[in-house]
Amino acid sequence: MNNPRSILLIALLLVSYLVWNQWQQDYARPAAAATETTASADGSAAPATPPGSEVPSANASATAAETPAATVPGSTAESKGDLVEVSNDVLKLWIDTRGATIVRADLLAYPQQPRDYTNPVRLLDDSADHYFVAQSGLASAANSVKAASHQDLFVAEQKSYALAAGENKLEVPLTWTDAASGLTVRKVFVLDRGSYVLGTRQEIKNDGTAAWHGNAYRQLQRVIPPAVAKKGFFSSITSPQTYSFTGAAWYSPEDKFQKIAFDKFLKTPLQNHAVTGGWVAMLQHYFFAAWLPPANSAETYTTEVRDGAHARFTIRAMGPGLNVAPGGSATSEARLYVGPKLQSSLNDVAPGLEKTVDYGLLTFLSEILYIVLSKLHALTGNWGFAIILLVLLIKALFFKLSEAQYRSMAKMRKLQPRIQALKDRYGDDRQKLGQAQMELFQKEKINPLGSCLPMLVQIPVFFALYWVLVESVELRQAPFILWIQNLTAPDPYFVLPVLNAATMIATQYLTPTTGMDPVQARMMKIMPVAFSVLFAFFPAGLVLYWTVNGMTSLLQQWIITRRIEAADKA
């Protein structure tokens, strides 16, 4: 196997994986969830609760692991309340007083376009096409007075809150009061300087004459983003966002990290799954939101999907049972993470949270490569140079394998005239031709797989590094040098794709095609052009990796080939 064939094999494996992933997203995902129905009093089917208005069932007992007793009475979907603007130095949030729900979240350090910080990434969004919100509330038991859910209207003391200079903490309270029952619920959001983690409290005070029983719950609800729901084959290959996992996830100490694709919400939903010390999340490319209950809190996790103009997918964590007697009070706390998948800090936020950086099947290898890449970045201060140094480091690590590959290629090349003679002798008799070739290889002490095995060993490293470059938010919009000011966007002047094509042509020049099948020979000539067109739309960081890898391989092949030729002459 010569070097162009190795490159072609890797490319085919990559494209095959992307095609398979695209097929999974196009055909294994429901376009819209079936509308749920409930039985009316006369037994006929009645429409389900409108999207966004559903309130989870409550369990008035002391443990959340039991089956909820009854559905909490709740109002139907109502108009939005007022928006309260809240910000620290890294987050800008909008809290809807209807339910005290976080309906928008801008990540101030992550612009949508490079260096345009006036238009930051909006992770949470209440617009129809991008709907993604963080809700919380209290689910009251059937035999209890009603407390505030995510549907009820709260009152805010101010229209806006901002972390002042010199302060490290900001508290934002919203209050709901039911004069008839004497129940008051106060939701407090706590923002710290430089943190994407929000502290949340639901403070319940009972000044009435009847006890309140129920559960606190937190949930994330979203629609399938347009970039994921509507895409073509070409965009799925060239845009990492379209095939990066988007969906729900949860973690427990027993089950570890689990992903839930949107189609799984209907096929294998979570139903009151008991977890202590875990979390629930909604993931997308580079960013995510997660509810983080206290480590000792016994929660039940549930997923559901509601239909409407846009199907809404929900993952919920229901806390343990709460009992508030007349004159008593109770508090339920949790944290909410809204931000980037920063690998250096996620493990400190909650156990297993670093697994939201989804590298797929080769995660263990990708994590090692990322650690090395980040160390090189700390050394160079530039992710582009870090990629180049990582390629050189990998090449040095596999130098002996590559040397064996090129030596085997050189020996095979010397046998090409004799192999061609065998082909001419036996014609289309493949059995006799195969036997004759094997006898020739044994006589010359050549392993025909010698040029394949080293390359096969390196394939997992290639795929692992590929996902590191695609999934690491640390590389997002990272500048390199000169004309490349965004490693996650295509090369604007197509210089890297052209350099890669030139490298492939030079590699073919060093690899004679004597005896090669004519179809294969034509394919080798087409490859540089095809790859140039494909790479023109790939992120520059990936093309930089591929081009530097090809150049170093070409240099290795040239040096080893010259050494072997010099040894033969001597």
Secondary structure, DSSP 8 states (H G I E B T S, - for coil): --HHHHHHHHHHHHHHHHHHHHHHHHHSS-SS----EEE-TTS-EEE---TT----EE--SS-TTS---EE-----------EEEEE-SSEEEEEETBTTEEEEEEEEEEESSTT-TTSEEEEEB-SSTT-EEEEEEEEE-TTS-----TTSB-EES-SEEE--TT--EEEEEEEEEETTTTEEEEEEEEEETT-SEEEEEEEEEE-SSS-EEEEEEEEEEE---HHHHS--HHHHHH-HHHHS--EEEEEETTTEEEEE-TTHHHHS---SEEEES-EEEEE-SSEEEEEE--TT-EEEEEEEEE-SSS-EEEEEEEEEEEEE-TT-EEEEEEEEEEEE--TTTHHHHSTTGGGGS--GGGHHHHHHHHHHHHHHHHHHS-HHHHHHHHHHHHHHHTHHHHHHHHHHHHHHHHHHHHHHHHHHHHTT-HHHHHHHHHHHHHHHT--TTTTTHHHHHHHHHHHHHHHHHHH-GGGTT---STT---TTS--TT-HHHHHHHHHHHHHHHHS--TT--HHHHHHHHHHHHHHHHHHTTS-HHHHHHHHHHHHHHHHHHHHHHHHHHHHHH-
